[in-house]
Amino acid sequence: LARMSLIGFVLGTESCVVAVARQRGIDVVLNDESKPETPALVCFGDTQRFLGTAGAASSLMIPRNTISQIKRMIGRPFADPELQQDLKALPFSVIKGPDGFPLIRAQYLGEVKTFTPTQILGMVLSNLKSIAETNLNAAVVDCCIGIPVYFTDLQRRAVLDAARIAGLHPLRLFHETTATALDYGIYKTDLPENDQLNVAFVDVGHSSMQVCIAGFKKGQVKILSHSFDRSLGGRDFDEVLFKHFAEKFKVEYKIDVYQNARACLRLRAACEKLKKVLSANPEAPLNIECLMDEKDVRGFIKRDEFEQISIPILERVKKPLEKALSEAGLTVDSIYAVEVVGSGSRVPAIIKILTEFFGKEPRRTMNASECVAKGCALECATLSPTFKVREFHVNESFPFTIALSWKGAAPDAQSGVAENQQSTIVFPKGNQIPSVKALTFYRSGTFTVDVQYADVNEVQAPAKISTYTIGPFQCTKSERATVKVKARLNLHGIVSLESATLLEEEEAEVLVIKELANEGGKVVKVPKKKVKKTSIPVKELVHGGMVAADLEKAADKEFEMALKDRVMEETKDKKNAVSYVYDMRNKLYDKYQDFVTELEKDEFIAKLQEVEDWLYEDGEDETKGVYIAKLEELKKRGDPIEERFKEHSERGSVIDQLFYCINSYREVAASNDPKFDHIDLAEKQKVMSECVEGGAWLSYKMQLQVSLLKYASPVLLSADVKRKTEALDRVQSIAKSGAAPQVPLEYIQPPETRPNNPTARPANNNPIPSIDLNSAVRDSDFLRTEIGVAYREWGAFHVTNHGVPPKLLDEIRCMWCTFFKACPMDEKL
């Protein structure tokens, strides 16, 4: 089942969520802190990286080496105005790379190194993959990744590249609002079959706002429109509070938090908490100890004041709502419900605006932080052949308009006339995903086609996406050949020219039967046109994308860093294991003190002190192998002591269990109850013999053990007693394997009196007397006489050689009296 599990990831600006599709449904995977949300950050240290929750714990200590909000940076040129605005609030260093895209600088392994945003995102995904694999105890490969609807072609490719760096295989990049709609609709059993139920989904996240209008029918959902604001989210309200208190503290406490990266982080974190408090309370205080220059700061704000300073942000909320409704061709009255999700949706002022706009109270029937990940996991299960999911079709729409552009035909160039740039829209806004279009070109040789955005203002990215070189090819019949190009908008929302075909007409003569006058049917050759299809090479150049060689290098580098992280974590584990020093020292003075001699204890404590001193001096930064060697050296002394204590603690319960088996099974063997008549007499004898032998062995070993002090090596081991019990169980099970049903045995309390003093050891090698119950008739005088003699010889042997207590022999004698209707000690026998 674990191998068939499929994963849904949602990459948030601040945190990420992982969901898994299983046969029983969709579950959200918890991280090592048992939380569903994992911080989307990477912290670079002197010896290793700290990812997710571990990175969050280290972020305040090394803020300039903690990379966060990577979702805002991938696939965007360094000169992007929005990116430049975001970088102002980030504590780490970002520089312009040689290709015009950002490079992130961090101190790692004692050196300043640079990483691309795609590499950092690969690290985040690698951590999420590790969380999923730990939870499922299986490898994770196939997944579905949630992305914002406004992601450009280059950003989508960057997410795919990051996934490949992390060793993942995304089946689909899924729009976050569409994933929310899927998670909403697939569980609805009352959707109409004919009429469309229109629902508005408003996702106010940490850094952006997305709106989706979806139409639901039974078994399907159709996305009617998308709209968004890339820079309107919960962090903008945090920033308003941050600026408010930064100015206030500058006046009241004479401190400028902008000059201290750690102070900025602490104040932003406090403002985020303050925003959450204000969502449920009309006012809230802000207190931070030792924020900067050893000064404690205090502040206070009311919700009304907070909303007043947030007016410029709140005024932008309506625009995406109006645009989504307009592009869907609907009115407010035709909206059945409004669902609100996202971490930023908790601001009461936003809910008030939504209520006024739609004329109805927004609902919160979905988990605001988990619904996208669950929708992605559902889509992943739908796309995978290993899962069968309730049929629910998603009609997705593309949020941008894509055009193809090319230069004029070759003859124009040959005549010296400037080539005319031509273009056509192939995938208009709202086009269904996925989709395929075919275009026909008339060319005499190699030509290029550009894929570009038709509306640059809407996408806020460079117009040109990619360039395709089609050719070379040869024309055989004419100066111009017909070339059919296939353009695909795939499941990821990425446009590509996937193939080109040369079409050439050829005349061929075929044999047909024609009816000729006075000649009847006659086979003649008739010319017929055929179309010859030849595949043409297509070469892709993505503007700003990673080439295959760089992607492979990035994957190798990620593997090396992950391996180093793993080795460091294992080294820490082993180093922590050496802290066994402190635990063992306490136990030697407590529960282990009776199980070790004074001399042995003093020597061991001295060794423990030696290792402790080494750990805080020369052993501070040793390798994993050295820690293992030190631990093994200590365990050579400590393990025997722990074993003696363990044996002493467990011995009583396993002895009681063996006594229980002996008494229970010998009662069955000696019983004349008709319910045991199906057991053969020979089998009863075998059970009886095993019980007697087991009791004798246990008595002998117990007397040996009693004679020993607690610090001596035990001779009666719990494992040996368990094996004796298991052997008796097997013999009794075989004996009772007849046709009659098994009868549960009542518990027989083991004998209260046990031997306290050792007796004589075996003095000779005389054979153990045996008793044959398979001779003559069972109740004959001869058999009784033989039984009596054999019993007396057998008892004398075990009392002398094995120290069997007389009380045990008395119990066996009573059992035999019941079984044979006579006493074996009777002198008449």
Helices and strands as residue ranges (DSSP letters): G 2-4, E 6-11, E 15-22, E 25-29, E 37-39, E 42-44, E 49-51, H 53-58, G 63-65, E 66-67, G 70-72, H 81-87, E 93-96, E 102-108, E 111-115, H 117-136, E 142-147, H 153-165, E 169-175, H 176-185, E 197-204, E 209-217, E 220-229, H 234-252, G 257-259, H 261-278, E 283-292, E 295-302, H 303-309, H 311-314, H 318-328, G 332-334, E 337-341, G 343-346, H 348-358, H 371-383, E 393-397, E 402-407, H 410-414, E 421-427, E 432-433, E 435-443, E 447-453, H 456-459, E 464-470, E 481-489, E 495-516, E 520-536, E 538-542, H 548-577, H 580-588, G 593-595, H 598-616, H 624-670, G 674-676, H 681-706, H 718-735, H 781-801, H 806-820
